[in-house]
Amino acid sequence: MGCASSIHISDRVVYHSGKESEDSHSPQQTNTTQLQGNPALGLPLKPPSCKTTLTEVQFGPMKLFKDPLQVLLVFAKEDSQSNGFCWACEKANFRCSMARTPESALECFLEKHHDLVIIDHRHSRHFDAEALCRSIRAVNSSENTVIVAVVKRPDREEASVMPLINAGFNRRYVENANMMACYNELLQLEHGEVRAQFKLRAGNAIFTALEQSQEAIEITSEDQVIQYVNPAYESIMGYQRGELIGKEIIEVPKSEKNKPDLLETINSCIRKGKEWQGIYYAKKKNGDSIQQNVKITPVIGQGGKIRHYVSINWPLNDNNKSDKSTERVQAESQTDIQSSKHKDRRKGSLDVRSTTSRGSDGSSQRRHSSMARIHSMTIEAPITKVINIINAAQESSPMPVAEALDRVLEILRTTELYSPQLGTKDEDPHTNDLVGGLMTDGLRRLSGNEYTLSTKQAHHLASHLTTPLTLNDIPPRIAQTMENEDSWDFDIVNLEAATMKRPLIYLGMKIFSRFGVCEFLNCPEATLRSWLQLIEANYHSSNSYHNSSHAADVLHATAYFLSKERVKQSLDPIDEVAALIAATVHDVDHPGRTNSFLCNAGSELAILYNDTAVLESHHAALAFQITTRDDKCNIFKNIERNEYRTLRQAIIDMVLATEMTKHFEHVNKFVNSINKPLAALEENEGNNDEESVKSILTSPENRILVKRMLIKCADISNPCRPQELCIEWAGRISEEYFAQTDEEKRQGLPVVMPVFDRNTCSIPKSQISFVDYFITDMFDAWDAFADLPNLMQHLDNNFKYWKGLDERKLHSLRPPPE
């Protein structure tokens, strides 16, 4: 066993394999090596030859080092499940203790303060797992401990996890004694909840720095309430902390020495989320005014809103230090109050995904002053914000702050700032599987089973296809099918049948002609025709969903959205051309398998693209490769170089936007950068400020957001189609997922979406989950922008249809015939 750590069980020691020592009354003896420790306390015993390996954790600019994970297993009896976790701990090189009773478990925890506690919740006759969890949570040092409940596999319906959450559990593990399943669970816990808790503990050092800072720092909430001042602020301004905390800014006296329009200047800057820095007079408690350099930083919280303002103040000379802080924070809070009024007029689409409420953000007082510079530093920013909230809750305050702590911890369970937690949907396996299958890149477990796309095959030879020379040569039956292609209710399935599964070239010719694409690109219609033929030939007709009919459907939706007035106001001709091309190529050479599958299978593409946006990167790259390879198909041949670069970048950006891992980021940015500012203008200006509206719609950043949102909505618009089309597409995507699950089982790969088993899957439930989690909020936001009442009506009708089937316990696409 070498350096394998051991487990102390009550009064005897066992190895991680679960085998007891030969002499159960000699706890320090095992069947292979002499161990040292304190078995009487249930402490882990470790061979003296083992070396402690420190794990390095990057935390913003800090580099942290942590000991191997301390794990406490609480199982009344030895069984395959406890042995599975024992083996997993050994494989992961975690220090592990085992307790058989609640008393020994609590005693062991008080001694070692474990990072992770796993409690057997399957057999209530042995001990009350929830009572034990509450007892551990009653210990102050358990605040940063992750506690997992091992529960029985449900016989029928899923039970609610609320009793577990109320008892203090962070998460549940449905019994699975498979050793690799236990090992994977421990790894996910280590790199998820446990690591986040470790970072939170390190936050105390950050607060120490904040308290010792020589700069006066003040933090206010979104509604003008002072939430934190540091000792330097107290000494400069003459106030005691207790005199300011909890007070509204308007209650603090301000200096008359500032220019009359200075506050308005500050407000107009920070209400846009921009940092303000300048000279400001603040009034001390004794009435004196002092001149200070002030930097005010708005802090963006959940939902993309400004949640706090951090004011850092330092005097212009040794005698001055902080009169400005109070004034500036007043300006800051007033600004944020105004901006926070303008919530999304529909139903706050993105805000309902926010796990942090006003209360929890309110506690985020402290960190951001001395950490204001870190606020702009990408991915670590959310974690560092949360550290302040946690520490503020630790130090002071009543129930609201304690509740805020719970909400904040939920944020830390994800590495994605914009991706919501499942919340109450955690009980829905369909939602879990859709999120796992569409928003992750799999377990990244390489196997000997390589899944390679058939890019080297000639899917179809262009010379074998008979295509129209011009629009006028389209057969009458096909032309008639496309007569209403500018209507949302256009039937792509009819066109698919009429064209013998080649709808993309015909619909593409008509739509590209309607938008003048050939004229813009200065390319002959014959070149466009050859290009469409080439692209369609590289879609896999064997896929039930991701084939050229899906591409044609997305192209149709894209053209429909481009015709909406608000979209036309926002985009330029080059944007429209980019959108149409991106829609055409966005899934070219799709293998009918998800990114997770390709990563798990160790495919060539997954290796090429480092398991990141594998398919989307391939679609974009292949589209340009095959387009520019032959002049006969090169629609970009005659445009100027700079225009080509701009067009290429826009196409790539839109194709990559269809990747689902960034779904909530794209939607959140769209709502907060476009929807909410437009709603604010409508409320404040009576819809008369055309210049302000234009500046929002046409800024380069917002045009990018509009294009991303447009293709995302077009890509997954099936639930908003007329009911028969919606049902048809639901059947096709389900069949593709069923085929993937079948292949995963055949190859021995992880099954990324277990509910998509063709023998047990409820298609209505899967559609309900998809609409609930991905569609509703996104199309609410898009409808608020583009005005799409017909789509929203279809969405409502289709959702009711799936609900009706589900309430009848039906798993099929349609009800049985009467």
N, C-alpha and C positions, 0 to 999 in steps of 0.2 A: 504493500500500500504506500510505502515511501512517506511522502509528506501529506498524505490524506488526512484531513482534519477529522476529529472524532465527535461523537455526540454523547452527552451525558444524559442519561434517562433516570430520573428519580435517584435511586441509589446504585445504579449500575451503568457501565459504559458500553455502548455498542458502536460498531463502525457504521459508516454511511451505508454499507450494504445491508444493514439491518440485522446482522448476526450478533447475538449476545456473546459476551465473554464467557469463557468456560466456568469461571468462578464469579457468580453474580454477587457474592458478598465481598469481593475484593475489587472495588470500583476503579482502582488505579492500575489494574492489570487487564490486558487484552490478550487475544490469542496471537498477536504478532509483535507487539512492541510495548515498551514501558512508556506510559504517558504521564505528564505532569499537569496538575491543576487542582481545583477544589471541587470534587464531586459532591460534597455535601450540599453545596449551593446550587447544584445543577449547572455548573459552569462548563463551557466547552473545554475539552482536553485536547492537547495538541502535541504531537511528537516534537521533542526538543530540536530535531534537525530541520524542522520546517522553517522556511524564511518568510517573514511577513512582506508581502508585496503591496506597495502603495499604489493606488489608482490615481492618475492625474485627471482632474476635471477643470476645464476652462470655464470661467465664470466672468463674462465681460472681460475687463483687462486683468482680472485676478486669475492666478493659477493655483488651484486648490489640490491638496493631496488627501486621500482618504484611505483608511485601513480596509482590509477585506470585509465584506458585508457580514454583519452579525445577524444570524437567523435563529428564531425560537420556534420550534415545532411543538404544538400542543395536541397530542393524540392519546386518548385513553388506552388504546390497544395498538399493538403493532399489526399492520396489515399492508397490503400491496401499495396503498396510497401513501402511507407514511414512509415506506421503503423507497417509493419513487422519489419523494422529496429528499430523502436522505442521500440517495445516489446523485440526485441533481445538485445538491449542496457540495458534495465531494467533487463532482466534475467541474463545478464553477469555482472551486477553491474558496467557498464561503466558510466562515466559522459558524458552527451550528450546535445548538443545544436542543435537547428533547425533554419535554415535561409530560407526565402522565396525568397529573391532577391540576385543578385550578390553583391550589395553594402553592404547589411547587413551581408552577408557571409564573405566578406573581412574584414569588420570592426570587426566582431566576431573573426576571425582568428588572426588578429593583436593583439587582446587583450589576447587570450587564447593559441595561438600556439598549436593547436590540434595535437594529434598523428595520427589521422585518419580522413580523409575528404571523404565523400561519396556524389557524385554529380549526380543529375538526368540528364542523357544525352538523354532521350527518346523523349523529346518534345522541339524542337528548337524554337518553337514559343514563349515559355516563357522566355528563356534566352539562351545565347551561353555558353554551358558548357565548351567547350574547351578554350574559351577566359577567363572564370573564372579561370580555372586551370592554365593558363599561368600567370594570375594576382597573384595567390597565390604563384606560383613558383618564381615570381619576388621578393618575400620577402625572405630575407636571412634565416630567421628562418624556412623556409619550407623545407630546404634541407633534414631533417630527417623525414618529414611528408609523410605518405603513402596516396595517393589519388586514389580513386576508381571511375570508371564511371559505372553507371547503364544504360545498353543499352537495346534496344528492342530485343525481341526474333526474330531472322531472319526469314523472310517469305520464302526465297529461299536459295541463296548461302550465306555462311558466308562472312561478310565484313572484310577487313584487319584491324588489330589493330594498324597499323603504325600511322595513324592520332592521335589516342589517346596517343600513346607513344611520338610522337613529341610534343604534347600539354603539356606533363608532367605527364600524368596518369601513375601509376604503374601497374594498373590491371583493368580489366573490370569484371562486374557482369551482366550476362544475366538475365533480369527481372524474378523474381520468388518471389511472395509475400508470399509464404509459410513461416510461422514464424520460423520453425526449419531450413529451408534452410538459412534464414537470420542469424539465431543464429550460425549455423555452419560456415557460411562465416566469421562472426566476430571472432569466435574462431580461425579459420585458419589464419586470418590476424594477430590476436594478437600474436599467437605463431610462426608466420612466419616472414613476412616483418616487422611488428611493433617492435617485440622483437629484430630483427637484427638491426634496426635503433637505438633502445635504446642502444644497445651495442656499436654501432659506436659513439654515443654521449659520452659514457664513455671513449672512446679512448683518449680524450683530457687529461685525468688524466695520462694515460700511457705516453703520449708525454711530459708532465710536468716532470715526473720522468726521462725520457730520457735526457731532457735538463739539469736537475739538477745533473745528474750522474757525479761522480768524475773520472770515467774511460773515456779515449778517445775512441770515437766510430765513425767509418766510415762505410758507406754503399755504395757499388758500384753496378752497373747494370751488366747484363750478357755481355754487350759489352764494358766493361772497362771504363764506365763513372761514375764519382763520383756523388752521388745523395744526400748524407747527411753527414755532420759532426756536432758533438755537440759542445757546448762551451768549454768543457774540451779539446777537440781535438784542437780547435783554440788556446787556451792558451799554450798548450804544444808544438805544432808544429810551432807556430808563424804565422800561416796563418789566414786570414780572410775568413769567410765562402764563401763570394762572389768570392774569388780568386780560389776556388776549385770546387764548384758546377758546374756541366756541363762539366768539363774538363776530358779528357781521362787520365788514370793512367800513360801512358807513358810520359805525359807532366810533371809529378811531379818528381823532382830529387830523386835519390835513393843513399843509402850509399854503399861504396865499401868495408865495413868491413865484410860483410856477406860472408860465404863460397860460392865458385862458384856454387856448386850444390844444394844450399839451396832452391832457387826458384823452381828448378825442383822437389825437394822433396815435397815442398808444393803443387805444381801443381798436381803431381801424386796422392796426397792424396785427395785434395778437388774436383778434377775432377770426383772422384768416389762418390761424395756426402758425404764424411766423414769430420768430424771436424778436424782441425789441431791446435795444441797448442805447443808453444815453444818460444825460445829466438830469437829475430830479431833486427837488427840495422836499424833505420829509420833516414832519413836526415831532419833536421828542415829547415825552410825557410832561416835562417842565415848561413846554411852550416854545422852546427855541427851535428855529429852523436850521437844518444843516444840509449842505449840498453834497450829493453822493453820485458816484457812478452806479448805474443800476442795469442789471440784465434781467429781463423777464422772459421766461420760457414757458409756453403753453405745453401741457403734458396731455397727449392723446391717450385715452383709455379705451375700454371695450366699446364696440359699436362705432369706433372711429370718431368719437366726440372728444372735445376738450374737456377733461375731467378735473384738472388742477392747473394752478399757475405757481411757478417757482420763481421767487424773487431773490436774486443775489446782489447784495449791496456792499460797496466799500467806499470809504470817504475819499474826497479829493485831497484832504490833508490829514495830518495826524489828529486834529481836533474834531474832525467831522467823522461820523461813521454811518448813521443810518436813517436819517429823516425820510429818505425817499421810499424806503421799503414799504412803509404803510400805504403811502399814496399810490405807489405803483400797483400794489396788490389790489387796491381799490379799483383802479382802472382795469386790472386784469379780470377781476371777478365780474365787474359790470359787463365787460365784453363777453365773457363766457355765458352769462345769464342770457344775453341777447341771442347768442348763437345757439344755445341749447333749447331755445323756444321752438326752433324750426325742426321739429321731428318730422319724419316721413309722414305725409298726410294720409297715406293708405292705412297701414297697420304697423308701421315701424318695422318693416320687413327685417332689416338687418339687426335692429336692436333686440328683437326677441331672441336672437341667437347669443346675445351677450350674457356671459355667466357672471359678470360683475355688475352689481347694482350701484345706485348712487351711494348707498351706505358704504359699500366696500371700497369704492373709489375714493370716498371721502377719507378713509383712513390712510390713503396712500401718501399722506402728508410728507413724510420726512425725506426720503432718499433723494428726491429729485433736485434739491438745491445743489448740494455738492456733486450730485450725479447728473446735473443738467447736460454736461457735455456728452455723457454716455447715452442720453435719450435719443440722440440721432444715430446711434451705432447699431443698426440693423437688428439681427435676430435676438440678441441678448436683452434688448430693451424691455420686452414684456416681463422677463424674469426679474430684472432689477426693479421694475416698478412694483412688482408683487412683493418683493422683499420688504419694502417700506411698509406696505399695508400689513403684512404679517407682524413685523416688529412693533408697529404702533399698537396693534391689537394686543401683543404680549405685554407691553409696558403699562397700558392704561385702558380705561374705558369699560363701559357697561355692555349690555347684551347686543346692541346694534353692531358694535365693532367685532364682538365675538362671532356674530352671524356673518359679518363681512369676511372674516377669516376663512370660514368654510367655503364661501363662494370663490374666494381667491385661490384656494387650494385646487379647485376644479380647473382653473386656468392652467395650472402647472402640469396637468396631466396630458398636455399636448405640446408638441414642439412647434405647432403652427399657430401663429398669432390670430389668423382669421378663421381657422377651422373650429366650428362649434363642437362642444361635447354632446354626446347623445342625450344626456339628461334622462328624462322620463322614457325616451325611446330605447334606453338600454335594454329594456325587456323585450324588444322586438328583434328576433334573429334575422328577419329579412333586411331591416335597416342596417344592422351590424354587418351583415355579409355584403350588402351593396357598398357600404362605406369602405369595408376592408378590401373589397375587390376592385373598386373604382378609384379610391383615394390613397392607396398605398402601392408601393412597388414590390409587394410580396415579402417573403421572409428572407429573400436574397440567399437562399440555400442552394448552392450549386450541387448538381448531381451528375451522374454519368449520362443522363438522358438529355441530350442536346436537342432543343427545338429550333429548327432553322427555317426561316421564311423561304418561300420559293421564288425569291427575286431573280435567281439565275435561270429560272425556267422562262420560256416564252409562253406567257399565259394564252395569248392569242396573237397570231401574226396579222399585222395590219393588212397585208396583201390579201388575206382570206376574207376580209370584211367588205361588204358592199355598203358604201355610205353615200348620202346625197352629195351632189356637187355643190348645190346652193340651197338656200331656204326654199326656193321655188320648186326644187326637185323632191321635196319631202312627199311621200305618198299621201294621198288624200285622207286615208283612214287615220294615219298618225297625225296629220295636220288638224283633223277634226278633233281628235283627242286632246290636242293642246290649245284649242280655241280659248279656253278660260284659264290659261296658265297664270294670268295676273290675279286670279282670285285665290283667297286662302283655302277655299274648299276644293281646289284642283285635286283630281284623283291621280296620284302618281302610280298607283297599282294598275290602273287601266292602261296608262302609257307603257308601263313595264311589259304588260301582256301584248300590246299592239306592236312593240318594237322588238319582241323576242328577247327580253332582258337586256336591251341596250338603250335605255331611256336617256342616258346622260348626253350622248352626242346630239340627239334631236332637241331635247329641251335646252341644252347648252347653246346650240346654234340660235335658237329663237330668243332666249334671254340675252345672250351676248349681243345679238343684233339690236334688241330693244334698247340696250344701254350704250350702244355705240362703241363697243370694246375694240373692234377692228380699227375704227377711225382713231381712237385714242392711241392704240399701239402701232398704228401705221403698218398693219400687217394684212395681207390678202385673206379673203374669206377661206380660201383653200388651205392656207396655213392653219387657221383656227380649226377648220374641220379636221385636219390631220392630227392636230394637237389633242382635240377632244377624243378622237378615235384612240390615240395612243394612251391617254390617261384612262379611258374606260377599259381598255384592254388590260391594264395593270390593276384593276379591281378584281377580286376573286368572286366569280359568279357562284362558286360552291358555298360561299358564306350565306347563311340564312338572313343575316342582318347587314353586316358591313360589306355591302356589295355596291355596284354602281347605281342601283336604285336608291339606296340611302344617300349617296352623293348627290344624285339628282334631286332628291327630296330636300336636302340641306341647301342646295343651290336655289331651289324654288323659294324656300323660306327666306333666304338671304335677299333675293330680288324683291320679295314682298316687303320686307322690312326697309329696304333701301328706298322704296316708294313712299314711305311715311313722311309726312311734312317735317316733323321735328328732326328726323334722321337726315333728310336732305339739307336742312339748315346747318347741320353740324359738319357734314362730310364734303370733301372736294371730289372732283371726278377721279383723281388718282386713287382716293380711298375706295370709291365704288368699284373700280376695276380690280383693285387688290382684294376686296371682299368677295367678288364673284369668282376670281381665280382661286382664292383660298378655300372657298366652299367646294369648288370642283375637285380639288386635290387633297382635301383635309384628311381623308382616310385611305389614300391610294396604297395598294399592296397590303392592306390590313389582313392579318392571318386568321381573323375570327377568334382571337384569344386576347386576354387582357394583358396589361403591363405586368401585373403580379405574376401571371402564369409564365411569361417570358423570363422574368427575373428568377423565379424558382427553378425553371428548367435550365438555366444557364445558357440561354440562347446566344447566338453570335451577336444579335442586335443588342441584347441587354449588356453584353460585355463591351461592345463598341460604344454605347452611350452611357456606360457607368450606372446602369440601373435607374437612370433618371429620364423621365419623359421619353421612354424608349420609342414607343410607336409614333408619337407626335413628331419627334426629331426625325425619325425615318421617313414619315410621310412628306415632310417639308424637303428633306435632302433629296429623296428620290425624285420628287416632282421636278426640281430644278435640274437634276442630272439628266433625266430622260428628255426634258424639254430642250436643253441646250446642246444635246448630243448630235442632233440632226437638224440642219437648216430648214428642212421641209416642215418640221413641227415647231420650230423655235419662234414662238409668238413675240419674244422679246428682242428679236434680231434687229429691228429698225428703230428702237427708241434710244435716246441719248443716255450716255453712261450714268450720269448722276440721277436721272429719272429712273433708270433701271435699279440702281442701288436703293432708292427710296421705295420703289414698288416691291422689290425683293424683301426688304426689311419688314414692310407692312404685311406681306403674305406670310412670312415666317412667324411673325408675332401672333397673327390670328390663328394659324394652325396650332402653334404651341399653346394658345389660350384654351383650346378644346380639351387639354389634359385636366383631369378632374381633381388632382391634388391641390390645384390653386383655385378651385371653384369659389370658395367663400371669400378668398382674397379679392378676386376680380369683382364679385358682386358687391362686397363691402365698399371697395374703392369707388365703384360706380355710384352707389347710393350716396356716399358721403361727399364725393367731389362734384356730382351732377344733380342728382334728385333733390337733395336737401337744399343746396344753394338756390335752385330754381323755385322750390316751394317757398323759400324765404322771400325771394323777390316777389312772388305772386301775393304773398301775405302783406308785405310792406309797401310795395310799389303799385299795387292794384293792376299788375300785369302791364304797366305802361313803359317800363324801363327797357326799351328794346336793345340799347347798347349793352346793358349789363347782361341781359339774356344771351346776346350774341357772344360776349366775351367768355361766358361759361361754355357755350356750345362749341366754340371754334378754337379754344386754346389747344395747342398741340398735345398736351397731356390728356385732355379730356377727349379729343378725337380718338386717341388710342384706346381709351376706356370704352368709348361707344362701339368701336370696331370689335373689340374683344367681346363685349356683351352681346353684340349683334350675332356673331358667329356661334357663341355659346348657346344662345337661345335657339338659333336655327338648328344646331346640332342635336339638341334634345327636346325638340318641339313636339314630338309625337303625342304626348298627353294633351296637347292643345289643338290637335287635329279633329275633324269630324269623327264621330264615334267609331264607325266601321274602320276607318284608317287607323285610329288609335288602337283598336283591338288587333288589327292585322300586324302592326309594328310590335305590339306587346308579345304576340305569339312568336315573331321572328327573333326578337332579342332573347326571349326565354329559351328558345331552341338552341341558340348559339351558346348561351351559358350552360345549358344542359350538356351540350357536346364537350365543352371545356371540362366540366366536372367529370364526365366519363373518361376523358383522356388523362386527367390528373390521377384518377384512381388506377387506370391501366399502367401509368408510368411510375406510380408510387410517389407522386409529388404532393405537396401540401394542397389540400382542397381549400381554395381561398373563398369560395362562396358555397358552403355546404347546403344551404337551403335550396340551391338550384340543382336539386336531384330530381330527375324526370319522374321518379316514382313517388315522390312525396311533396313536391313543391306546390305551393298555392300561388298561382299566378296573380290572382287579385290582391293577395297580401303584398307580393313583391311590388306591384304597381302602386299600391297605396303608400308603401314606404318610400318609394322613389319620388312620388309626387310630394309627399309630406316633407321629405328631407332636402331634396334638391330643387324641385320645380316651383313650388308655390311662392317662395320669397323672391326667387329670381324673376319670375314672370310678373309678380306684383311690381317690382322695380322697373322692369322693362315696359310694362303697360303704363305706369305713371309717366314714363318718358315719351313713349311712341304712340300711346293711345290705341289700344288693341282690344276693344270690348268683345269682339267676336271670338278672339282666342280665349279670353277669360271665361266666356260662357261655355265654350267647348270644354275647357279644363274643369269647370264646375260639374258639367253633365257627366263627363267621363269619370271623375272622382266618385260621384254618386253611383255610377254604374258598378265600379269595382267594389265599393262599399256594400252595395246590395248583394253582389255575389258572395262577398266574404261573410256577411251576416247570415247567409243561407248555408255557410260552411262548404261552399263550392270551391274547387281548386282549378277549374277549367276557365278557358277564355270566354265561354258563353254558357248560359244556362241550358240544361237539357231541354229537348223539345217537349212541348206540352203533351 
